[in-house]
Amino acid sequence: MKEFRTILFATDFSESSDYAFQYAFSLAKKFNARLAVVHVINEPVDLRGFYVPHISFDKLEEEIEAGAQKMMEKFCRTHIRDYDNYETFILPGIPYDEIIRQGAELAADLVVMATHGRTGLDHMLFGSTAEKVVRKSPIPVMTIRKP
């Protein structure tokens, strides 16, 4: 069996991601691998030039990042116990691009992520981050679908 030294787990903090994390965490513990937990903040649409009351675009970005950081801290407190070989990343950008880029930067041996199983119009409108990572990543990808 292949030895995994670094496993990247991509999360959007959904129930599906929580379910998929069990697989990433089990593999990390089994191989004593470094576990990189990554959340990508999808770049918000720049609304400068439009009237948006009460908050500037820069302030909105700061608040989104602060919220993501709090969610990451809660995720780690809840899911990662008795394991210190992990690190977290909150990255702005296009999710599939950042997941692939971070995996390459960390020399990850495996990417683990949930798939939400969108179909039809929903899939056409929103696409699938997991599908794009699978298609474009040079690193093996394990996708987990919550039953």
PyRosetta script that sets phi, psi and omega in degrees:
from pyrosetta import init, pose_from_sequence

init()
pose = pose_from_sequence("MKEFRTILFATDFSESSDYAFQYAFSLAKKFNARLAVVHVINEPVDLRGFYVPHISFDKLEEEIEAGAQKMMEKFCRTHIRDYDNYETFILPGIPYDEIIRQGAELAADLVVMATHGRTGLDHMLFGSTAEKVVRKSPIPVMTIRKP")
pose.set_psi(1, 143.5)
pose.set_omega(1, 178.7)
pose.set_phi(2, -64.8)
pose.set_psi(2, 139.2)
pose.set_omega(2, 174.8)
pose.set_phi(3, -84.4)
pose.set_psi(3, 130.7)
pose.set_omega(3, 176.2)
pose.set_phi(4, -104.2)
pose.set_psi(4, 119.1)
pose.set_omega(4, 178.7)
pose.set_phi(5, -96.1)
pose.set_psi(5, -34.5)
pose.set_omega(5, 179.0)
pose.set_phi(6, -136.9)
pose.set_psi(6, 127.0)
pose.set_omega(6, 177.9)
pose.set_phi(7, -118.9)
pose.set_psi(7, 125.8)
pose.set_omega(7, 176.2)
pose.set_phi(8, -98.1)
pose.set_psi(8, 126.5)
pose.set_omega(8, 175.8)
pose.set_phi(9, -113.3)
pose.set_psi(9, 121.4)
pose.set_omega(9, 179.1)
pose.set_phi(10, -98.8)
pose.set_psi(10, 129.6)
pose.set_omega(10, -178.3)
pose.set_phi(11, -129.0)
pose.set_psi(11, 146.6)
pose.set_omega(11, 169.4)
pose.set_phi(12, -114.4)
pose.set_psi(12, 12.4)
pose.set_omega(12, 178.6)
pose.set_phi(13, 65.8)
pose.set_psi(13, 21.4)
pose.set_omega(13, 177.1)
pose.set_phi(14, -86.9)
pose.set_psi(14, 170.6)
pose.set_omega(14, 175.1)
pose.set_phi(15, -61.1)
pose.set_psi(15, -37.3)
pose.set_omega(15, 178.4)
pose.set_phi(16, -62.3)
pose.set_psi(16, -41.2)
pose.set_omega(16, 177.7)
pose.set_phi(17, -66.4)
pose.set_psi(17, -39.7)
pose.set_omega(17, 176.7)
pose.set_phi(18, -58.6)
pose.set_psi(18, -42.0)
pose.set_omega(18, 179.8)
pose.set_phi(19, -65.3)
pose.set_psi(19, -45.1)
pose.set_omega(19, -179.3)
pose.set_phi(20, -65.8)
pose.set_psi(20, -29.1)
pose.set_omega(20, -178.8)
pose.set_phi(21, -60.2)
pose.set_psi(21, -32.2)
pose.set_omega(21, 179.4)
pose.set_phi(22, -55.7)
pose.set_psi(22, -38.3)
pose.set_omega(22, 180.0)
pose.set_phi(23, -70.3)
pose.set_psi(23, -47.3)
pose.set_omega(23, -179.8)
pose.set_phi(24, -61.4)
pose.set_psi(24, -43.1)
pose.set_omega(24, -177.4)
pose.set_phi(25, -68.0)
pose.set_psi(25, -41.2)
pose.set_omega(25, 177.7)
pose.set_phi(26, -60.6)
pose.set_psi(26, -44.4)
pose.set_omega(26, 179.0)
pose.set_phi(27, -65.9)
pose.set_psi(27, -42.2)
pose.set_omega(27, -179.9)
pose.set_phi(28, -60.8)
pose.set_psi(28, -44.3)
pose.set_omega(28, 179.7)
pose.set_phi(29, -66.4)
pose.set_psi(29, -42.7)
pose.set_omega(29, -177.9)
pose.set_phi(30, -59.4)
pose.set_psi(30, -40.6)
pose.set_omega(30, -176.4)
pose.set_phi(31, -101.7)
pose.set_psi(31, 4.6)
pose.set_omega(31, -174.4)
pose.set_phi(32, 48.7)
pose.set_psi(32, 44.9)
pose.set_omega(32, -176.5)
pose.set_phi(33, -88.5)
pose.set_psi(33, 153.7)
pose.set_omega(33, 172.0)
pose.set_phi(34, -70.2)
pose.set_psi(34, 133.2)
pose.set_omega(34, -179.6)
pose.set_phi(35, -110.8)
pose.set_psi(35, 117.3)
pose.set_omega(35, 178.0)
pose.set_phi(36, -103.6)
pose.set_psi(36, 115.4)
pose.set_omega(36, -179.9)
pose.set_phi(37, -99.3)
pose.set_psi(37, 118.5)
pose.set_omega(37, -172.6)
pose.set_phi(38, -119.1)
pose.set_psi(38, 132.8)
pose.set_omega(38, 170.8)
pose.set_phi(39, -125.8)
pose.set_psi(39, 130.7)
pose.set_omega(39, 180.0)
pose.set_phi(40, -107.5)
pose.set_psi(40, 125.7)
pose.set_omega(40, 174.9)
pose.set_phi(41, -85.9)
pose.set_psi(41, 114.0)
pose.set_omega(41, 178.1)
pose.set_phi(42, -62.2)
pose.set_psi(42, 127.3)
pose.set_omega(42, -177.8)
pose.set_phi(43, -55.9)
pose.set_psi(43, 123.3)
pose.set_omega(43, 178.2)
pose.set_phi(44, -69.5)
pose.set_psi(44, 153.5)
pose.set_omega(44, 177.9)
pose.set_phi(45, -66.4)
pose.set_psi(45, 134.8)
pose.set_omega(45, 179.8)
pose.set_phi(46, -75.0)
pose.set_psi(46, 114.0)
pose.set_omega(46, -176.8)
pose.set_phi(47, -101.2)
pose.set_psi(47, 11.8)
pose.set_omega(47, 178.3)
pose.set_phi(48, -59.4)
pose.set_psi(48, 139.8)
pose.set_omega(48, -177.5)
pose.set_phi(49, 98.4)
pose.set_psi(49, -18.4)
pose.set_omega(49, 174.5)
pose.set_phi(50, -102.7)
pose.set_psi(50, 154.9)
pose.set_omega(50, 177.6)
pose.set_phi(51, -82.7)
pose.set_psi(51, 113.7)
pose.set_omega(51, 175.3)
pose.set_phi(52, -126.3)
pose.set_psi(52, 108.8)
pose.set_omega(52, -173.1)
pose.set_phi(53, -69.5)
pose.set_psi(53, 150.2)
pose.set_omega(53, 166.3)
pose.set_phi(54, 75.9)
pose.set_psi(54, -11.5)
pose.set_omega(54, -176.0)
pose.set_phi(55, -151.2)
pose.set_psi(55, 137.7)
pose.set_omega(55, 177.4)
pose.set_phi(56, -84.5)
pose.set_psi(56, 162.3)
pose.set_omega(56, 179.8)
pose.set_phi(57, -61.8)
pose.set_psi(57, -43.0)
pose.set_omega(57, 179.6)
pose.set_phi(58, -62.9)
pose.set_psi(58, -40.8)
pose.set_omega(58, 178.8)
pose.set_phi(59, -64.9)
pose.set_psi(59, -40.1)
pose.set_omega(59, 178.5)
pose.set_phi(60, -60.2)
pose.set_psi(60, -45.5)
pose.set_omega(60, 178.5)
pose.set_phi(61, -60.0)
pose.set_psi(61, -43.3)
pose.set_omega(61, 178.9)
pose.set_phi(62, -61.0)
pose.set_psi(62, -43.3)
pose.set_omega(62, -179.0)
pose.set_phi(63, -67.4)
pose.set_psi(63, -38.2)
pose.set_omega(63, 177.5)
pose.set_phi(64, -63.8)
pose.set_psi(64, -43.9)
pose.set_omega(64, 179.8)
pose.set_phi(65, -65.5)
pose.set_psi(65, -41.4)
pose.set_omega(65, 178.9)
pose.set_phi(66, -63.7)
pose.set_psi(66, -40.6)
pose.set_omega(66, 177.3)
pose.set_phi(67, -63.7)
pose.set_psi(67, -41.7)
pose.set_omega(67, 179.0)
pose.set_phi(68, -65.1)
pose.set_psi(68, -38.3)
pose.set_omega(68, 179.0)
pose.set_phi(69, -63.6)
pose.set_psi(69, -42.5)
pose.set_omega(69, 177.6)
pose.set_phi(70, -63.0)
pose.set_psi(70, -41.3)
pose.set_omega(70, 178.7)
pose.set_phi(71, -64.8)
pose.set_psi(71, -38.4)
pose.set_omega(71, 179.0)
pose.set_phi(72, -65.1)
pose.set_psi(72, -43.7)
pose.set_omega(72, 179.1)
pose.set_phi(73, -61.4)
pose.set_psi(73, -43.2)
pose.set_omega(73, 178.4)
pose.set_phi(74, -64.5)
pose.set_psi(74, -42.7)
pose.set_omega(74, 179.0)
pose.set_phi(75, -57.2)
pose.set_psi(75, -47.4)
pose.set_omega(75, -177.8)
pose.set_phi(76, -67.4)
pose.set_psi(76, -41.1)
pose.set_omega(76, 177.5)
pose.set_phi(77, -61.3)
pose.set_psi(77, -38.8)
pose.set_omega(77, -176.4)
pose.set_phi(78, -77.8)
pose.set_psi(78, -38.6)
pose.set_omega(78, -169.2)
pose.set_phi(79, -106.7)
pose.set_psi(79, -24.9)
pose.set_omega(79, -173.8)
pose.set_phi(80, -112.3)
pose.set_psi(80, 103.2)
pose.set_omega(80, 178.1)
pose.set_phi(81, -121.8)
pose.set_psi(81, 144.3)
pose.set_omega(81, 176.2)
pose.set_phi(82, 55.6)
pose.set_psi(82, 36.8)
pose.set_omega(82, 177.5)
pose.set_phi(83, -149.4)
pose.set_psi(83, 117.0)
pose.set_omega(83, -177.9)
pose.set_phi(84, -109.8)
pose.set_psi(84, 3.8)
pose.set_omega(84, -179.5)
pose.set_phi(85, -89.8)
pose.set_psi(85, 59.7)
pose.set_omega(85, 178.7)
pose.set_phi(86, -143.6)
pose.set_psi(86, 160.1)
pose.set_omega(86, 173.6)
pose.set_phi(87, -146.0)
pose.set_psi(87, 158.8)
pose.set_omega(87, -176.8)
pose.set_phi(88, -120.4)
pose.set_psi(88, 152.4)
pose.set_omega(88, 179.4)
pose.set_phi(89, -139.1)
pose.set_psi(89, 129.3)
pose.set_omega(89, 170.8)
pose.set_phi(90, -112.8)
pose.set_psi(90, 116.8)
pose.set_omega(90, -173.8)
pose.set_phi(91, -124.1)
pose.set_psi(91, 136.5)
pose.set_omega(91, 172.8)
pose.set_phi(92, -86.0)
pose.set_psi(92, 148.6)
pose.set_omega(92, 175.0)
pose.set_phi(93, 142.1)
pose.set_psi(93, -163.2)
pose.set_omega(93, 177.5)
pose.set_phi(94, -86.6)
pose.set_psi(94, 120.8)
pose.set_omega(94, -170.2)
pose.set_phi(95, -49.6)
pose.set_psi(95, -52.0)
pose.set_omega(95, -175.3)
pose.set_phi(96, -65.6)
pose.set_psi(96, -37.0)
pose.set_omega(96, 178.1)
pose.set_phi(97, -63.5)
pose.set_psi(97, -45.4)
pose.set_omega(97, -177.0)
pose.set_phi(98, -69.6)
pose.set_psi(98, -36.2)
pose.set_omega(98, 177.6)
pose.set_phi(99, -63.3)
pose.set_psi(99, -46.6)
pose.set_omega(99, 179.5)
pose.set_phi(100, -64.9)
pose.set_psi(100, -45.3)
pose.set_omega(100, -179.6)
pose.set_phi(101, -61.8)
pose.set_psi(101, -44.8)
pose.set_omega(101, -179.2)
pose.set_phi(102, -66.5)
pose.set_psi(102, -38.2)
pose.set_omega(102, 176.9)
pose.set_phi(103, -60.3)
pose.set_psi(103, -43.1)
pose.set_omega(103, 178.6)
pose.set_phi(104, -67.2)
pose.set_psi(104, -42.9)
pose.set_omega(104, -178.8)
pose.set_phi(105, -62.2)
pose.set_psi(105, -36.2)
pose.set_omega(105, -179.6)
pose.set_phi(106, -88.7)
pose.set_psi(106, -1.9)
pose.set_omega(106, -175.3)
pose.set_phi(107, 54.8)
pose.set_psi(107, 45.6)
pose.set_omega(107, 180.0)
pose.set_phi(108, -65.5)
pose.set_psi(108, 146.3)
pose.set_omega(108, 177.5)
pose.set_phi(109, -93.4)
pose.set_psi(109, -18.0)
pose.set_omega(109, -177.1)
pose.set_phi(110, -157.3)
pose.set_psi(110, 141.5)
pose.set_omega(110, 171.2)
pose.set_phi(111, -110.4)
pose.set_psi(111, 130.8)
pose.set_omega(111, 176.8)
pose.set_phi(112, -120.2)
pose.set_psi(112, 132.3)
pose.set_omega(112, 179.1)
pose.set_phi(113, -156.7)
pose.set_psi(113, 159.4)
pose.set_omega(113, 178.5)
pose.set_phi(114, -83.6)
pose.set_psi(114, 155.6)
pose.set_omega(114, 168.6)
pose.set_phi(115, -121.9)
pose.set_psi(115, 138.7)
pose.set_omega(115, -175.2)
pose.set_phi(116, -91.3)
pose.set_psi(116, -10.3)
pose.set_omega(116, 176.9)
pose.set_phi(117, 69.7)
pose.set_psi(117, 33.9)
pose.set_omega(117, 176.8)
pose.set_phi(118, -68.2)
pose.set_psi(118, 146.9)
pose.set_omega(118, 178.7)
pose.set_phi(119, -137.3)
pose.set_psi(119, 170.6)
pose.set_omega(119, 172.9)
pose.set_phi(120, 60.0)
pose.set_psi(120, -138.3)
pose.set_omega(120, -175.7)
pose.set_phi(121, -62.2)
pose.set_psi(121, -39.2)
pose.set_omega(121, 178.9)
pose.set_phi(122, -57.8)
pose.set_psi(122, -43.7)
pose.set_omega(122, 179.2)
pose.set_phi(123, -67.0)
pose.set_psi(123, -40.9)
pose.set_omega(123, -179.6)
pose.set_phi(124, -64.1)
pose.set_psi(124, -41.6)
pose.set_omega(124, -177.2)
pose.set_phi(125, -73.9)
pose.set_psi(125, -42.7)
pose.set_omega(125, -173.1)
pose.set_phi(126, -101.3)
pose.set_psi(126, -17.0)
pose.set_omega(126, -177.3)
pose.set_phi(127, 67.2)
pose.set_psi(127, -173.4)
pose.set_omega(127, 179.1)
pose.set_phi(128, -133.4)
pose.set_psi(128, 114.8)
pose.set_omega(128, 177.3)
pose.set_phi(129, -59.1)
pose.set_psi(129, -46.0)
pose.set_omega(129, -178.8)
pose.set_phi(130, -59.1)
pose.set_psi(130, -44.3)
pose.set_omega(130, -179.4)
pose.set_phi(131, -61.4)
pose.set_psi(131, -42.5)
pose.set_omega(131, 179.9)
pose.set_phi(132, -67.0)
pose.set_psi(132, -38.1)
pose.set_omega(132, 177.7)
pose.set_phi(133, -64.8)
pose.set_psi(133, -45.5)
pose.set_omega(133, 179.8)
pose.set_phi(134, -59.2)
pose.set_psi(134, -43.5)
pose.set_omega(134, -176.9)
pose.set_phi(135, -70.8)
pose.set_psi(135, -34.3)
pose.set_omega(135, -170.1)
pose.set_phi(136, -106.8)
pose.set_psi(136, -14.1)
pose.set_omega(136, -174.6)
pose.set_phi(137, -78.8)
pose.set_psi(137, 133.1)
pose.set_omega(137, 172.6)
pose.set_phi(138, -78.6)
pose.set_psi(138, -10.9)
pose.set_omega(138, -180.0)
pose.set_phi(139, -95.2)
pose.set_psi(139, 139.4)
pose.set_omega(139, 176.1)
pose.set_phi(140, -56.1)
pose.set_psi(140, 142.7)
pose.set_omega(140, -177.7)
pose.set_phi(141, -124.7)
pose.set_psi(141, 130.7)
pose.set_omega(141, 173.6)
pose.set_phi(142, -108.3)
pose.set_psi(142, 119.9)
pose.set_omega(142, 177.4)
pose.set_phi(143, -106.6)
pose.set_psi(143, 140.5)
pose.set_omega(143, -177.9)
pose.set_phi(144, -123.1)
pose.set_psi(144, 129.2)
pose.set_omega(144, 177.4)
pose.set_phi(145, -110.5)
pose.set_psi(145, 127.3)
pose.set_omega(145, 179.3)
pose.set_phi(146, -69.0)
pose.set_psi(146, 131.2)
pose.set_omega(146, -178.4)
pose.set_phi(147, -68.7)
pose.dump_pdb("model.pdb")
